[in-house]
Amino acid sequence: MARPARLIIANLDAEADFAAFAGTPRPGLSAAARRVAAASGTLLRVFASGDDDRLALLAPIDPRRMVAVAGLPRPRLVVTRAMPPATAVLAWAQTLPVSGHRPGVAGQRREAAGRATRGVPLCQAAWQWPVAEPAAAMRGNDRFFCLALAQTLDAGAPGAYRVHSLAAWRRAVAAIGGPWVAKARFAAAGRWRARGEAHPSALAIRQVARLLARHGALVLEPWFTRAGDFGVVALARAGDPAVLAAHRLLVDAAGGFCGIQTVARFAGIEAWDTLAVCERRRLVTVVGAVGRALAACGYLGPFGIDAWRFRHPDGSLGFHALGEINARMTFGLVARAMIDRLREPLGLGGDQRVTLRLGRGAIPAQAVALLAPAPEDATCAWLEIERDDAITRPERLGAAR
């Protein structure tokens, strides 16, 4: 009988579990959304040690869609409702009890709580990071937790509110006096949110009413014109967090995720010339505060924050240093782990720009294909690598997840 292999769980619907943990009905994903999440989840193969590992997805995926890339395993695919036994488990988000769920999730990784794994590739280090209990992960992913921390740090969107009723939402929209976005307390990937103007349409009112009925509470923020989206990946541990990566987030006009752009070698936030010096200093302060706050609420493990540069109505620029906290893996972490793993096979140099793209349809000819599209789901993924002679330009690509 074959020995159980390691298991990677691509539970990209974790926010639905967190909502259920918080006492609201668990929101479900449509079949189409599950297929997209499953396709995106195949990128977690970067953490596999070999082709014998298992990768659990939200929906079945033809394994032939995972394109062969030198240095990148193609683990065996299973679905999350039929996960096999495993010698060790690594999850996108910690929704599984630490004690007694499966071998490898239990407390042996808690001893890593006070240290980062220096000198070890991220694809290996992730298996040694601490594992949080689901209740702590839920607290860390709560938008109310993020909003309160952002207001304490004076790092959030001006004029953000938490609303529990349609009447409270109407009052907050009137106070904002312009475009707004309402987001469920637990949500990701652009799910479970609504947008509107200062005078909401009947459709927007119905959308917000449905969100309130399903989720019980929302975060309402002004919708600003973006001038740049950014992210930082770090490890929450005892003491200050360890910063692992920083990147530019590529999004569409509605804020939907399109990709991660970074450089082949990350030299720290302080050396990140994509941001102004004052923005870098702000991010360093905010990431440290978020990591300590997560550890204080019991969450230890990987996390990411989103930030953005925006334009005020008068045309001046502002910097929103804490837009979201994702107390889990992120595609920023996946991109950094993939770049680190493929640096030698792809011959990547230190300052080369590398972009991880999630899109739909055909993959550009010059790109490094990772996931091929299929008739039932056109989601695909690839790497764009800036070279001296050519680059696949982002403006030529219009796909978004």
N, C-alpha and C positions, 0 to 999 in steps of 0.2 A: 504494500500500500504506500502510495506516494506521500511524502512528508508535506504538511500544509505549508504554503508559501506565504510571503508577506502580502498584506492587503492594503490598498489605497482606496479610500472612500471619497468619491467626488459628489458629495451631498450639497450640490449647489442650490438646493431648496431649503437650506438650513434655517433661513429667516422664518419660514412657515412653522418649523418646529419651535423656534424661540417664541413666536406669537402664541402657540399653544401652551408652552410652559408658563407664559404670563397670564393665562386664563381666558384667552379669547379663542373662538373657534379656529381651527387650523385652516388657513386659506390654501386652496389647492392650485396647482399649475395645470394649464391646459395641456393636451397631448402635444401640441406644437411647441409650447414652451419647454416641456420636458425633453423633447428631441433636441432643441437648441442647447439646453443645459447639459445634456448628455454629450453632445458633440464638443462643446467647450470643455467639458470635464476630461476629455481624452488627453488634454495638454498636461494633466497631472502625471502622465507617464514619465515625465522628467524625473520624478522621485523614485522610480522603480530601479531595482538593482539589476534586473535582467528580465528576459522574456517569460520566465516562470512565475513572476509575481502576478497578482490579480488586481484589476482596476474596476471598482464597482461604480456603475453609472446609473442615472435616473431612468434611462430607457435603453433598449437594445441598439447597438451600433455595429455595423458591419466592420469587423476588424481590419479589412482590407483598405478602409478609408484612412487608417493611420499610415502615413507615408514613411517608407524606410529612410532613415537619416543616420549616417555613421555616428556612433556614440550615443544614440538615443534608443532605449529599449522599446519594444512593442509588447507590453504585458497582455495577459489573457483578460478578456473583458467579461464581466458579469453584470447583473443588474442588482440594485441595492436591496430589492425584496428577496434575493436569494444569495446572500453573501456567504461564502464558504468559511470554514474555520481558518485561522491564520496564526502564524508564529509572531507576527507584529502587525499593528494597525496604525495607519496614518490617515487622518481625516481632514478634508477641506475646512470643516467647522466642527467644533466639539459639541455634538448633540447626543453623544453616547456616554453612559455612565462610565467613569474611570474604573471603578472597582467591579470586577466580575463580569464584564461584558464579553471580552475576548482576550486571549493571551496577547500580551504586548501592549495593551492600552493601560494596563494596571500600573501600580505605583513605581515600577522601576525607573520610569522616565521623570518622576518627580525630583529625583536627586539632581537633575540638570537645571533646576529652577534658578540657581544662583549664578549660572555661568553661561556664556555663549560658547559655541564650538569653534574656536579660532583655528584657522588653517585647514579646516575640513570643508569640502565642497558643500554647498547648500543642499544639494540633492541627497547627501548623506547626513548632514547635520540635522535636518528636519526630523529624522527618526529619533534623535536624542533629546529634542526639546521637551519641556514640561507639558503635561496634559491637564487642562482645566476641567472641572466639573461643569456639566451643562448649565447649571444655575448661574455660575460665574460668567460663562460665555454669553448667556442671555443678557445679563446686566451690562456687559461690555458692548453689546450690539444694540442696546436700547437707544433710540434717537433722543429720548429725554435725558439720558445720561450724557450724551454728547452735547446737547443744547446747554445743559446746566454747566458743564465744564467749559464750553466755549464762552459762555457769558462771564464766568469767573475769571477766565484768562483774557477777556476782552478780545477774543479771536474769532468770534462768530459773525454771522450775517446780521447787520443792523436791522432791527425790527422783526426778529423771529419770535414765534409764539407756539405754545402748546395748546391745543384746543380739544375739548371733549364733547362739544355739541355743535349743531348747525348754527345756533344763535351766537356762540362764541366765535365760530369761524367767520360769520358775517361781520362781527365787530372788528375782528383782526384784519380782515380784508379791507374794511373801510379805513382802518388806521394805516395800513400799508399804502393805500391810495394808488396802486399801480399793479403791474403784472406780479403774479404770485405762483407758488407751487406748494401743494399740500402733499405730504408724504406719510405713509403708514409708519407707525412706531417701529416696526420691524419690517424692513424691506431692502431689496437689493436689485441690481440690474434693471433699474427703471420700472420695476413692478410696483403696483399698488400705490399710485400717485395720480394727482390731477393738477392741471395748470389752467390759469385763466387770467382775466384782466381785472381792472379796478371795478368794473360793473359786470359781474359774472353772468354768463349765459345760462339759460335753463339747463343745458347739457352739463355745464360745469357744476351747477348746484346738485343735479342728480348724481354726478360722479362722486362729489364730496359726501353726499348723504349716504351713498352705498359704502364708501370707505369707512365712514364713522360707524355705520351699522355693523360692518364686518370686523373692524379693528379696534373700535372703542375710543381711540384717541389718535390725533395726528399732530405732526409738526408743520407749521405754516411759515413760509419764508418768502421774502421778496424774490422775484426772479430778475436777476441782473444780466446784462449783456456781458458775456464772458470774453476775456482777453487772454486766456491761457489757463489750462487745467494741469494740476500737478499732484503727485502722490509720493508718500514715503512709506517704506516697509521697515518694521522693527520687531524686536523680540522683547516682550514684557517678561521681566524676571525680578528677583529680589534686588532692590536698589534701582539704579537708573537703567533704562532700556538700552539694548544694543541696536544701533541703526544698521540695517542690512542693505538698503537700496533706496534710491530716489529716482524718479522718472517723470516724464511728461505724459499726461493722460490725453489720448486722442478721443474726442467725443464728437457726436453729430450736433445739429442745431438744437435738438431737444435734450441734449445732455446724455444721450445714449452712448454706451461704451463702444469704441472702435478699435483701440489698441494701446500699446505701451511703447513709448520711445525713450531710449536711454543710450548710454555709451557702453562700450565693451568692458571697461574696468571702472568700477565705482570707487571714487576716492573720498567720499564723505560729502555731507550736505554743504559744508563750508567751502568746498572746492567746486561746487556745482554752478557753473557760470550761466546756466539757463535762467536763474533768478538774480534779481538785484541783491546787493549785500544785505540791505535791511530785511528783505524777504527771507533770505537764508537764515539770518539770525533769529527771525521770528519763528521759523519752522523748527530750528534746533530747540528753542525754548518750549514750543508747543508739543513736539514729539516727546521730549523728556517728561513734561507734565502729564501727558496722556498715558505714557508707559507706567508712571508711578501710580496714577489713579486706577488703572486697570489692575495692577498688582494689589493695590489696597482693597479692591472689591473682590479679590480672589482669582482674577484671571491671569494666568501665566501662559505664554505661548506667542505665536506670531500675530501681529496686527498691522493694519495699514491705516493711514489717514489720507483723506482727500483735501486738497486746497485749491483755490483758484484766484486768479487775478480778474477783476471785473471793472466795468466802467459805470461810474455814477451818472445820473441823469444830466449833470452839468458837463459831462465829458471827461472828468478827472478819473484817475485810476485808483482803485483800492485793492487790498489783498485780504482775502478771506482765508485765514490760516488753518481753520478747523471746520471743514464742511461736513465730514463724516468720519466716524470711527468704525472700522471693520475688525472686530476681534476674532480673527480667523485668518486663513490663507487669503491671498488676493492674487490677481493676475500680475500685479507688480512683482510679487515674490516668485511666481511661476516664470515670468520673463527673466528675472535675474538668475534663477537657478538654471534655466535653459541656456542663457548666454554663457554662464560659467562652465556648464557641462560641455558645450559645443565650441568653446573658444579655440581649442587646438584643432579639432576636425574641420572647422570652418576657417581657420587661420585668421581669427579676429585680433585686431590691434587695439591698443589702449583707448584711443580717442575716437574710434569708429562709431558712428551712430548705428544702432541696431533697433529695429522696430518689430514687435510682436503684433500681428494683425489678426483680428477676428472679423470675418466678412461673410458675404454671400455671393455665390456664383463662381466665376473663373478666378484662378490664382494667377497673378502676373508671372510672365515667363521668366523674369530674372530673379524671382523670389525663391527662397528655400521652403518648399511645401512641407507642411506638417500634417494637415488633415484635408482630405479631398472632399468636395461636395458630393451629394447623392441626390437622386431624383426626389426622394421623399423629404429631404432636408438639405437646402443649399448651403448650410453653414460650413465654412472652411477656415483654415488657419495657415499662416505662413510667416516667415521672417523676411524682412527687408534689411539688406546690409549695404551700408554706404561704402562704396569703393572708389579708388582714385579715378577709374575709367567710367563708372556708371552707377546710377542709383535708381531704384524704383521709387518714383516720387509719390508721396502721400496724396497730393492733390489729384492724381490720376485715379484714385480709388474712392468709390462712393458708398461702399457697403458698411453696414453697421449691424451690431447684434440687437 
